[in-house]
Amino acid sequence: MAKKTKKQQTGGTPATVALTAAGTSYTLHAYEHDPASPSYGEEAARALGVPAERVFKTLVADVDGELTVAVVPVAGSLDLKALAAAVGGKRATMADPAAAERTTGYVRGGISPLGQRKRLRTLVDASAGGHATICVSAGRRGLEVELSPADLASLTGATLAPIGRTALL
């Protein structure tokens, strides 16, 4: 069952509230966020000692005028053409950050695919299926939730699709 922190027992973030309400098994990981860090996801992977391929970032894109959530490994990037194709769209661009924050109810760097203010179409990179668990934002900078990719897909209504691009070393 879930490991609960004191904050979570008193309400937590919308993401942890949604997980708890669904009875989903998860582990919460907190770390000290450094505001000077250039990459929230890479910072989380380092702080937690988790391979970057298992830590996923939540991005909001605009596909033909519809906001869409893309969850991809922090070790790579979002392939906008693949995202558009996966949802039957023609063109995808990154959403305006203010629109993403307003629609999801989270701040940039803390957007979780779980517990969003407005449920958006969600796609998770197919690579997630190769891991027993992955980490995603728990709804604020410095807080990650670890859960199975199947549970994430079930709770968000997500489709797994090859939407990520591997970083070249």
Secondary structure, 3 states (H helix, E strand, C coil): CCCCCHHHHCCCCHHHHHHHHHCCCCEEEECCCCCCCCCHHHHHHHHHCCCHHHEEEEEEEEECCEEEEEEEECCEEECHHHHHHHCCCCCEEECCHHHHHHHHCCCCCCCCCCCCCCCCEEEEEHHHHHCCCEEEEEEECCEEEEECHHHHHHHHCCEEECCEEECCC
